[in-house]
Amino acid sequence: MAWNPSPKVSDCRNIAKKWNADEVIILAINNNTGKINMATYGKTAALCTQAKRLGDKAFDAIIDETQKDQNNEK
């Protein structure tokens, strides 16, 4: 697997080591700006792909719920 030097991926990698995890998915939400950040890590190329796929699904779920909340406020 290629090394990803991204600081966000590095954070995931460090959590994986601390928690003895093969995959890590981090989602961060700033309610003031509406910005959502995601970073994923997988110990192998296959696990990296899986973490990204799962992270994308979780990210999409957050977007869907945020839109529902905004529609309910109208």
Secondary structure in CASP SS format (residue, H / E / C, confidence):
PFRMAT SS
TARGET T0000
AUTHOR 0000-0000-0000
METHOD secondary structure of the structure
MODEL  1
M C 1.00
A C 1.00
W C 1.00
N C 1.00
P C 1.00
S C 1.00
P H 1.00
K H 1.00
V H 1.00
S H 1.00
D H 1.00
C H 1.00
R H 1.00
N H 1.00
I H 1.00
A H 1.00
K H 1.00
K H 1.00
W H 1.00
N C 1.00
A C 1.00
D C 1.00
E E 1.00
V E 1.00
I E 1.00
I E 1.00
L E 1.00
A E 1.00
I E 1.00
N E 1.00
N C 1.00
N C 1.00
T C 1.00
G C 1.00
K E 1.00
I E 1.00
N E 1.00
M E 1.00
A E 1.00
T E 1.00
Y E 1.00
G E 1.00
K C 1.00
T C 1.00
A H 1.00
A H 1.00
L H 1.00
C H 1.00
T H 1.00
Q H 1.00
A H 1.00
K H 1.00
R H 1.00
L H 1.00
G H 1.00
D H 1.00
K H 1.00
A H 1.00
F H 1.00
D H 1.00
A H 1.00
I H 1.00
I H 1.00
D H 1.00
E H 1.00
T H 1.00
Q H 1.00
K H 1.00
D H 1.00
Q H 1.00
N H 1.00
N H 1.00
E H 1.00
K C 1.00
END
